[in-house]
Amino acid sequence: MVEIAQVFNNNSALVDLGDKRQAIVKGKGITFKKTKGAQIDSGKIENIFYLNTKSSRENLYFLIKDIPIDVVTTTYEIIDYAKKEFNYSILDYVYITLSDHIFGAYKRVLAHTYQASLVPDMHDQYPTEYLIARHALNVINQNLRVDFPESEIKSIALHFINAKGEESKTSDLKKDMTKEVNDIVTSILNKNQIYRIESNGNYFDRFMIHLQYLAGRLDNDDDNEKDFSNRLESEMKVEYPQSSSIAREIYEKLQMRFDTKLNSNELLYFIIHIQRLTKEKITNKR
């Protein structure tokens, strides 16, 4: 038996495992008419996702504020699969980025506004990530009762490519670096009249969370990734010129300040985050 810490819906909950450990559990009807403090028969649990780090617990509480729990648990199921089946090491911030991506694509599919991703096919360079992404597509379609197009595999794979790595303990130096990174980025955003306001608060906060992990991704550039990123950046510069220009300024300023090299995929994520903040529309100048 495990004790409920928070009920999400009739089929999922956050549970306490003892010794300050927590997990998300799923199972048909396992929390029906149950409340916090009640017990769940562990034999009825179909899936369990352990929250082994402080950041994974913080990310969960951040996500459930505005993303449906079914999307969140689907994300956890996908990442759990990658870790178990491929022993795939991945940074915790992927829970935020992948949940956000899945929810956004889900809404666009339902609204019939979905457009295929500009991400080029890189399955030859990243076979493991594409296997994970193909499985992810099946999980999403089954769990969310939706029919995501095959093009989503490329987008999902990109999240794993970009977030691959080992979590490291946050030193005082990295804490100071994180603050300075945030200050530099905020300054450039403000110069371009981009501020945190109520309507973009969630996107702004997610960008800041993305930046928290930046210190662990410095000095990590790769020729394959660079070729991949350069091609995609060219596409996005055409589609989102303003966002691309601001992202490039941030990218170069951070590299100059810390005298280091950012992973080439970072620029792409900067563009995506900034486009959400500016709501820059596609230019269609092709």
N, C-alpha and C positions, 0 to 999 in steps of 0.2 A: 504494500500500500504506500502511496505517496500523498503528500498534503498539498492542496491547492493554494497557491499564493495569489493567483489572479485568474478569473474565468474570462476567456476571450469570446467563446461562443459554445454551442452545445457539443462541439467536436474537438475543441482544443483549449489548453490552459497552460499557464506558467505554474510549475510545481517546485516545491522545496525538496531537496534530496538529502538534507542534513549537511553539517560542516560548512554551512554558508554556500552550498552548491545549488544551482538551479538549472532547470531544463524546460523546454517547450515540449508538450506531449500532444499527440493527436490520436483520435480513435472515434468511431461512430457512436455518438450519444454519450460519451464518457463523462460529460459535465452536465447532463440534463438535470435540471432542478437542483444543481449543486452551487454552493457559494464558497467564498474564501474560507479556508480552514477545514473544509470537508476532505474526505479521503477518496482517492481513486484507486480502484483495483488495478494493479500493475499488469495483470493478465489481459486486461481489455485495451491496453495501450498498443496502438498499431505502429506509431513512429515516435521516436524521442530524439530531440536535438539538444545536446548539452551546451550550456553557456559557460565555457571553461575560463573565459577571461573577463576582466572588468570591462574592457571595451565592447565585447560582444553583448554584455548585459546592458550597457549604456545605449548601444546601437538599437537594441530591441525596443527600449522605452521611447527612443526617438522616433522609430519607425511607426509604432502603433498609434502615434498621435494623429496621423493623417493618411496612412496606407492601410487598406483592409487586411485583416489578420490572415485571410486565406492567401493573399499575395505574399505576405511576410513568411508564413509557414512554407509556402511553395519555394521561396528563395532559400530558406534554411535546408529544405529537403535536397535541393539541387547542389548546394555547397557541401552538404554532408556526403552526398554521393561522390563528389569529386575527391573529397578527402579519403573516403573509405576505399573506393574502387581504384583510384590512381595514386593514392598517397600524396595528393596534391597539396603543396604548402601555399597558403594564400593569406593575404593581409585582411584583417577584420573589416576594413572599410568597404569591402566588396558587398557586405550585407546591405549597406546603405545604397550603393550605386546600382546593384542588380535589382533590388526591390523597387527602386524608383524607376528603373528602365522598364521592368515588367509591367508595373502599374500604368505607366504612360502609354506603352504599346497596347496594353489591354483596352484602355479607354479609346484609343484611336481606332482599334479594330471594331469595337462596338459602335462607334460613331461613323464608321465607314470613311474615315479620313486617313487611314493608314497608308504610308508610302514606304516603299522598299528602302532599306538602308543604303547609304553611299559607301559603306565599308567594302573594300575589295576582298575577294576570296583569297584567303591565305592558309588554306587547310594543309598544303604541302609543308609549310614552315611550322605549323602548329597543330599537328595531328591529334595530340591529347586534348587540347582545348576544344577542338571541333567535335571530338567524340563526346566530351562532357556537354557541349552545347546542344548536340543532337538529342542526347538523352533529356536534357533540360526542356527542350521543345515539347517532347512527349509528356513530361511531367506537368508542364504549364497547361497544355491542352486538356489533359485529363482532370487536373485539380480545379481549374477555373472554367471548365466547360466552354472553351473557346477554340477557335481554329487559327492559330498563328501561322503565317506563311513561312515557307522554308528559308526565306531571306533573313529571318530572325536568328538563325544559327550563327551567322557571321557577327551579328551585334552582340549576342550572348558570349561568344568566344572571346571577343575583344575585352570584355570585362575580366575574364580570367587571365588573359595575356597581360593586361595592365596591372593586375593586383597580385600577380605571382610573387611570392617571397615569404620570408620568415618574420614573424613579429619580434621586435626587439624591445628590451626594457627602455623606458623613457628616461634618459639621463637629464641632469640639470641643463647641460649644454643644448640638448635637443629641445627642451622646454623653452629655453631662451630663443633658439632658432625658430621654433614654431611661432612665438610671439612676433618676432621680427618679420617672418614671412607674412603673417596676417596683416601687420602694419603696412608692409609694402603693397600688398594686394589691395587692401582697403583704400590706400592713398590713390592708387591708379584708378580704381573704380569710382571714387568720389570725384576725381579730376574729370572723369567722363560722365559725371552726373548720374551715377548708379549708386543708389543708397538702399539700405535695408528698410523696407516699408511693409505694411501689413500684407499687401497683396503678393509680395515676393519673398516673404520671411522664410518660408520653408526651403525654397531654392537657395536663398542666401546662406542659411544655416548649413545646408548640405555641402555647399562650396567650402565653407569654413572647416567642416569635418574632413573633407577631402584634403585640405591643406595641412591638417594636423598630422597626417601620415607622410608628408612630403619629405621630412628629414630622413626617413628610412629608405627613400627611393632616389637619393642623389648618387651620382657617379655610377649610374646603371644604364648606360646606353649600349645599344647592340646594332650591328650593321643591318640585320634583317628587319629589326623593328624600325630602324631609321628609314629604310626604303619603304616599308609599309606605311609609316606615318607621313612621309613626304608626299606620297601619292594621295592619301586621304586629305591632308591639309590643303593640297591644291584644289581638290573638289570643294572643300568647305569654304575656302577663300572666295570662290565664285558665288556660293550660295549665301554666305553670311559675312560679307566684307567688313562690316563694323565690328562684329564680335571677334572675328579673326584678327583684326588689327589690335584690339585691346588685349586679346589673349597673347599675341606675339610680344607686346610691350611687357606684360607681366613675366612671360617666359624668359625673355632676355634680361630683364632687370634682376630677377632672382639668380640667374646664372652668373651675372656680373658681380652681384653683391657677395655671393658665397664662393666665387671663384671655383665653380664646379660645373658639372654637366648634368642636366636633368634628363631623365628617361624621355625619349622622343615622343612617347605616347602622351606625356603630360600636356603638351600643347593642345592636343585634340580634346582632352577633357576640359581644359580651360575654355576652349571655344564653346563646347556644349554647355557648360555651366553659365557662361556669360550670355549666350544666346537666350537661355531661359530667363535670365534676369532682365535682359533688354527687350525680350519678346520680338527680336528682329525677325521679320518675315523673310521667307525665301525670295531671292531676287529674280530667279528664272532667267538670268542673263546668259543663256547658252546659245 
